[in-house]
Amino acid sequence: MIRPDPAPRGFPALLVALLLTFAPVAAEGGPEAIELHVISSHSHDDEAFTQGLEMYDGSLYESTGLYGNSSLREVDPSSGEVLRQTRLDQSLFGEGITVVGNTIVMLTWKEEIALVFDIGTLEVIANHTYSGEGWGLCYDGNHLIMSNGTSDLAFRNPSNFSIEATLTVTNQGTEVDLLNELECVGQTVYANVWGSDSIIAIDKTTGEVESSIDASILAENESDVLNGIAYFPDRDAFMITGKYWTSMHLVSFENSQTPSDNNTSEPLPLSILEGILPVLLIAALVIILSSMRVLSAIVQFFVLMFARRQTEQPPAPSEEKQEGGEAR
């Protein structure tokens, strides 16, 4: 009898490992979900088409857009009162702003001019030129980081506005465009995504979206889109508002994945279960089939042993007599 070769030891485990490696499963994580917590809410000029928001030395600076209504203003962060402002020429459409030393740099939308204001007087003292559209702007201490509505961030020299590097923003390999108002905080660039209620946190070294903040709760009673984010270093918080919003909100960002105080385990999200279910079923099938092969081998072994035992039994007495008589 020819016996089938038994499966090598460890074969089921090896096969399962290969299946786990190559089987399609749900993508791990993605951007971290960050919860937004409102610390306080404040009045905001509902006629302001907000384009940029910047906190500096206890004062809040805001840029507004639209032809004929663009301006740079200083705002009381507590009351929302406009303390002073400078209006732009009607031919200019104001965009994002940032503070560099004792100046405020403001982009324009399609005019390809960056205006430089004296922070003390809010008067234009210089300008830079660039190609393309201007949307958002922030300063990380070394470079001006600028968005233009695409997925690219330009790192510019603060002295002459020349581009020294560009970075494409991606979310798990997919480019993220419509980057608008920016805020630089350490190694992270926070960006409003135009037309949405989301703020994303971007690693300024890799361009990868590290986390996403859903600000839809703030936009529920507002008539236009989210735009405007300023970091308050003393509070480790952010002031957020939008175009024509009636309010601006001081908020903190917290990791929604922080473990709870108790040790109870949370159920796996449905998407993860759906991803690993095919793998579990395949693994179970492999184990069952392997077990059946082992069981078949065991049965065949006993059948073989039984057959051999039958052939090795001594002949019956009558057969011995017959053989003996013939021999004699």
C-alpha positions in Angstrom: 0.0 0.0 0.0 1.3 3.4 -0.9 0.8 5.9 1.9 0.5 9.7 1.1 3.3 11.7 2.6 2.0 13.5 5.7 2.0 17.3 5.6 5.3 18.7 6.9 5.3 19.9 10.5 4.4 23.6 10.8 2.8 23.6 7.3 -0.6 24.9 8.5 1.0 27.6 10.6 3.2 28.6 7.6 0.3 28.7 5.3 -1.8 30.8 7.7 1.1 33.3 8.0 1.4 33.6 4.3 -2.4 34.2 4.0 -2.2 36.9 6.7 0.6 38.6 4.9 -1.0 38.7 1.4 -4.8 38.6 2.2 -6.5 42.0 1.8 -7.2 43.5 5.2 -8.4 46.9 6.3 -5.8 49.6 6.1 -4.2 50.3 9.5 -5.4 53.5 11.1 -5.1 56.3 8.6 -4.9 59.8 10.1 -5.5 59.9 13.8 -8.9 61.2 14.8 -8.6 64.2 17.1 -11.4 65.6 19.1 -12.1 69.2 19.3 -13.1 70.7 22.7 -14.5 74.2 23.0 -12.9 76.2 25.8 -14.7 79.5 25.2 -16.7 81.2 22.4 -16.4 84.9 21.4 -18.1 87.3 19.0 -16.9 87.7 15.5 -17.7 90.3 12.8 -20.2 88.5 10.6 -19.3 90.8 7.7 -15.7 89.6 7.7 -14.8 87.2 4.8 -12.0 85.7 6.9 -8.9 84.6 5.1 -6.2 84.4 7.8 -6.0 84.5 11.5 -2.9 85.0 13.6 -2.1 85.4 17.3 0.9 87.5 18.3 1.9 89.1 21.6 -1.6 89.0 23.0 -3.2 90.5 19.9 -5.3 88.7 17.3 -4.7 89.7 13.7 -7.2 88.9 10.9 -7.1 89.3 7.1 -10.3 89.5 5.1 -10.9 89.0 1.4 -13.1 90.0 -1.6 -12.4 92.8 -4.0 -13.3 96.1 -2.4 -13.6 94.6 1.1 -10.2 93.2 1.8 -8.4 94.4 4.9 -5.9 93.7 7.6 -7.2 94.2 11.1 -6.3 93.8 14.8 -9.1 92.2 16.8 -9.7 91.9 20.5 -9.6 88.1 21.0 -12.0 88.3 24.0 -14.8 90.6 22.6 -14.2 90.3 18.9 -14.1 94.0 18.6 -12.1 95.4 15.6 -9.5 97.7 17.2 -7.9 99.0 14.1 -7.7 98.1 10.4 -6.1 98.9 7.1 -8.2 98.4 3.9 -6.6 97.1 0.7 -6.9 98.7 -2.7 -10.0 97.5 -4.5 -7.9 95.7 -7.1 -6.5 93.4 -4.4 -8.1 90.3 -2.9 -6.6 89.6 0.5 -5.6 86.1 1.6 -3.6 84.4 4.4 -1.3 86.2 6.8 1.5 85.4 9.2 3.8 87.4 11.5 7.5 87.6 10.7 9.5 89.7 13.3 7.8 93.1 13.5 5.9 92.6 10.2 2.8 90.9 8.9 3.0 89.3 5.5 -0.3 89.0 3.6 -0.9 87.0 0.4 -3.2 88.1 -2.4 -5.4 85.7 -4.3 -4.6 86.2 -8.0 -2.5 89.4 -8.0 0.7 87.5 -7.3 1.8 90.1 -4.7 2.6 89.5 -1.0 2.2 92.7 1.0 4.4 93.4 4.0 2.9 95.5 6.8 4.5 97.1 9.8 2.9 95.5 12.8 2.8 98.7 14.7 1.1 100.9 12.2 -0.5 98.3 9.8 1.0 100.3 6.9 2.5 98.6 3.8 6.2 98.9 3.9 7.3 96.4 1.2 6.0 93.7 -1.1 7.1 90.4 -2.8 6.0 88.9 -6.0 5.3 85.2 -6.8 3.7 83.1 -9.5 0.3 81.5 -9.2 -2.4 81.9 -6.6 -2.0 82.7 -2.9 -4.2 81.0 -0.3 -2.7 80.3 3.1 0.6 81.3 4.9 2.4 80.5 8.1 6.0 81.0 9.4 7.9 78.2 11.2 10.8 80.4 12.3 12.9 79.5 9.2 10.6 79.5 6.2 7.4 81.0 5.1 5.1 78.0 4.2 2.5 78.9 1.6 -0.4 77.1 0.1 -2.0 77.8 -3.3 -5.1 75.6 -3.4 -3.3 72.5 -4.5 -1.7 69.7 -2.5 1.7 71.4 -2.5 3.2 73.6 0.2 6.0 76.0 -0.9 8.8 76.7 1.6 9.9 80.3 0.9 12.8 82.4 2.0 11.3 85.1 4.4 13.7 87.8 3.0 13.1 87.5 -0.7 10.2 85.1 -1.0 12.1 82.7 -3.2 11.0 79.0 -3.1 13.6 76.9 -1.4 11.6 73.6 -1.3 8.2 72.2 -2.0 6.3 69.5 -0.2 3.3 67.5 -1.4 0.7 66.7 1.2 -0.6 63.1 1.2 -3.0 61.0 3.1 -1.8 57.3 2.9 -0.4 58.0 -0.6 -3.3 60.1 -1.9 -2.7 63.8 -2.5 -4.8 66.2 -0.4 -5.6 69.4 -2.2 -7.6 72.6 -1.5 -5.2 73.4 1.4 -6.2 76.9 2.6 -5.4 78.8 5.8 -2.3 77.5 7.5 -0.8 77.6 11.0 2.7 76.5 11.9 3.2 74.9 15.3 6.5 73.1 15.9 7.0 70.4 13.3 3.3 70.5 12.4 1.4 72.5 9.8 -2.3 72.8 10.5 -4.4 73.5 7.4 -8.0 74.3 6.8 -9.3 72.3 3.9 -11.4 74.6 1.8 -15.1 73.8 1.5 -15.0 71.3 4.4 -15.3 71.5 8.2 -12.0 69.6 8.6 -8.6 70.8 9.8 -5.6 68.5 9.1 -2.3 68.3 10.9 0.6 67.8 8.4 4.1 66.6 9.2 6.1 69.3 7.6 9.0 66.9 7.0 7.2 64.1 5.2 4.0 65.9 4.1 1.9 63.0 5.5 -1.4 63.9 7.2 -0.9 62.9 10.8 -4.3 63.6 12.2 -7.7 65.2 11.3 -9.9 67.4 13.4 -13.7 67.5 12.7 -14.9 71.1 13.4 -18.4 70.6 12.0 -19.9 71.1 15.5 -18.7 74.8 15.3 -20.1 75.3 11.8 -23.6 74.0 12.5 -25.2 77.5 13.0 -22.9 79.4 10.5 -23.7 80.3 6.9 -20.3 79.9 5.3 -17.2 77.7 5.4 -14.6 77.2 8.1 -11.5 79.3 7.6 -9.1 80.8 10.1 -7.0 79.1 12.7 -4.6 80.8 15.1 -2.5 79.1 17.8 -2.4 80.5 21.3 0.9 79.3 22.8 0.1 80.4 26.3 -3.0 78.2 26.4 -1.8 75.5 24.0 -5.1 76.1 22.2 -6.4 77.4 18.9 -8.8 80.2 17.9 -11.0 79.0 15.0 -13.6 80.9 12.9 -14.9 81.1 9.4 -16.1 83.3 6.6 -19.0 85.5 7.8 -19.1 83.6 11.1 -20.9 85.2 14.0 -18.5 83.5 16.5 -14.9 82.5 16.9 -14.0 79.7 19.3 -11.0 79.0 21.5 -10.5 75.2 21.3 -8.1 72.4 22.3 -7.3 69.4 20.2 -7.2 66.1 22.1 -6.5 62.5 20.9 -9.8 60.7 20.7 -7.9 57.3 21.0 -6.7 58.0 24.5 -7.3 54.8 26.6 -10.0 55.1 29.2 -9.2 54.9 32.9 -10.7 51.5 33.4 -9.3 48.3 31.9 -12.4 47.3 29.9 -11.5 46.6 26.3 -13.4 48.4 23.6 -15.0 46.2 20.8 -13.2 46.2 17.5 -14.6 48.6 15.0 -16.9 47.0 12.4 -14.5 48.0 9.6 -11.6 46.1 11.2 -13.8 43.1 11.8 -14.9 43.1 8.2 -11.3 43.3 7.1 -10.0 40.4 9.2 -13.1 38.1 8.8 -12.0 36.6 5.4 -8.5 35.9 6.9 -10.1 34.1 9.9 -12.3 32.0 7.7 -9.4 31.1 5.4 -7.3 30.2 8.4 -10.0 28.0 9.9 -10.5 26.3 6.5 -6.7 25.6 6.3 -6.7 24.2 9.8 -9.7 22.0 9.1 -8.2 20.7 5.8 -4.9 20.0 7.5 -6.6 18.2 10.3 -8.5 16.0 7.7 -5.1 15.1 6.1 -3.7 14.1 9.4 -6.9 12.1 10.2 -6.7 10.4 6.8 -3.1 9.5 7.4 -3.9 8.0 10.8 -6.8 6.0 9.4 -4.6 4.7 6.5 -1.9 3.8 9.1 -4.3 1.6 11.1 -5.7 0.0 7.9 -2.2 -0.9 6.9 -1.3 -2.3 10.3 -4.5 -4.4 10.3 -3.7 -5.7 6.8 -0.2 -6.7 7.8 -1.4 -8.4 10.9 -3.8 -10.5 8.8 -1.0 -11.7 6.5 1.3 -12.5 9.3 -1.1 -14.8 11.2 -0.2 -18.6 11.2 -2.2 -21.0 8.8 -5.2 -22.9 10.1 -4.6 -26.5 11.4 -6.4 -28.1 8.5 -4.1 -26.3 6.1 -1.0 -27.6 8.0 -2.3 -31.2 7.8 -2.9 -31.0 4.1 0.6 -29.5 3.5 2.1 -32.2 5.7 0.4 -35.0 3.9 1.5 -33.8 0.5 5.1 -33.4 1.8 5.1 -37.0 3.0 
